[in-house]
Amino acid sequence: MISLAALSVAYADGRRALDDLDLSIAPGERVALIGPSGAGKTTLLRVIGASLRPTTGAVRLDGVDPWSLSGRQLKGLRARIGKMHQAPPIPPRQRVITAVLAGRLGQWPLWRAVASLVYPLDIAGARAVLEPLGLAERLFDRCDQLSGGQLQRVALARLFYQQPEIVLADEPVSALDPALARSVAVALNEDAKRRGVTLIASLHAVDLALSEFSRVIGLREGRIVFDRPAAQVLTADIDALYAGAPHAGAHDTPDQRVPSARPRLTRCA
Ligand SMILES: Nc1ncnc2c1ncn2[C@@H]1O[C@H](COP(=O)(O)OP(=O)(O)OP(=O)(O)O)[C@@H](O)[C@H]1O
């Protein structure tokens, strides 16, 4: 269980990126964070991922405050969390296989991690996760020989190889064309469903948030504007979130629900 209580984050310049948030996310939930640029989505993911300490309030992962742990315990906790970013932080000269095996570096003893960097120890394991993503034949290519979309699939393969208990994806599809964006969103959700793990992703593609995820949280100016099952998100919720229009949810009827695919709102290209 992930829980935040009265949590705020202010950056050094005094800007409040998150403002007095209360939030609980149960194991196995698949949550999309949506909201305009600067709403606080990345900051929220960094807090949940134990990368950023809240200024005030509490964060608990399975009842544990990450910031009460020793350095070694915190490293162990972070190794159970998988992260994916819009631009995968993969060194350009690294081979695909090394990039994939890096998914378990935090779980392996030091000798194995170092040995794996010199000579990949689990070629079959890396091939198995790359195969369904159509990249098995690129196993020994360098990452700077891949396109942006292929590199993002390598990042996905690394996540699948890691098998984390919590997946945090920060705009994982923003740099992809719409078809690839959908296939990556589907793959993330299928993996989370199959393994029963928690998935939290920030997205600008509202249609993908509504069609692929079970719960959608709208954030604006560091606050939660709405938090509903995807099937109950209304057109008015989305309009209010992005345009600042008055919140009309209480008077919406079912036919005012946002259709599952709403091209007007797609911003994933
Ligand atoms: N390192 C930082 N130092 C100072 N302010 C920051 C820092 N990172 C983010 N902010 C500010 O915090 C607020 C929330 O930023 P955040 O990146 O969390 O939003 P976001 O919803 O992820 O935006 P986007 O959709 O554009 O990625 C913004 O006002 C941003 O300018």
The ligand as a Gaussian input file, in Angstrom:
#p B3LYP/6-31G(d) Opt

LIG

0 1
 N       13.933000      20.827000      -9.605000
 C       13.003000      21.781000      -9.538000
 N       13.294000      22.977000      -8.996000
 C       12.353000      23.946000      -8.900000
 N       11.069000      23.803000      -9.305000
 C       10.739000      22.634000      -9.860000
 C       11.682000      21.553000      -9.996000
 N       11.040000      20.497000     -10.580000
 C        9.772000      20.900000     -10.795000
 N        9.590000      22.171000     -10.362000
 C        8.336000      22.932000     -10.397000
 O        7.362000      22.177000      -9.688000
 C        6.109000      22.228000     -10.360000
 C        5.649000      20.810000     -10.706000
 O        6.561000      20.274000     -11.660000
 P        6.433000      18.777000     -12.202000
 O        7.603000      18.522000     -13.071000
 O        6.216000      17.889000     -11.047000
 O        5.087000      18.889000     -13.053000
 P        4.502000      17.908000     -14.172000
 O        3.048000      17.829000     -13.927000
 O        5.267000      16.641000     -14.190000
 O        4.784000      18.732000     -15.491000
 P        5.010000      18.212000     -17.014000
 O        3.720000      17.611000     -17.461000
 O        5.341000      19.469000     -17.761000
 O        6.156000      17.231000     -16.986000
 C        6.304000      23.124000     -11.580000
 O        5.885000      24.423000     -11.239000
 C        7.797000      23.082000     -11.815000
 O        8.243000      24.286000     -12.395000

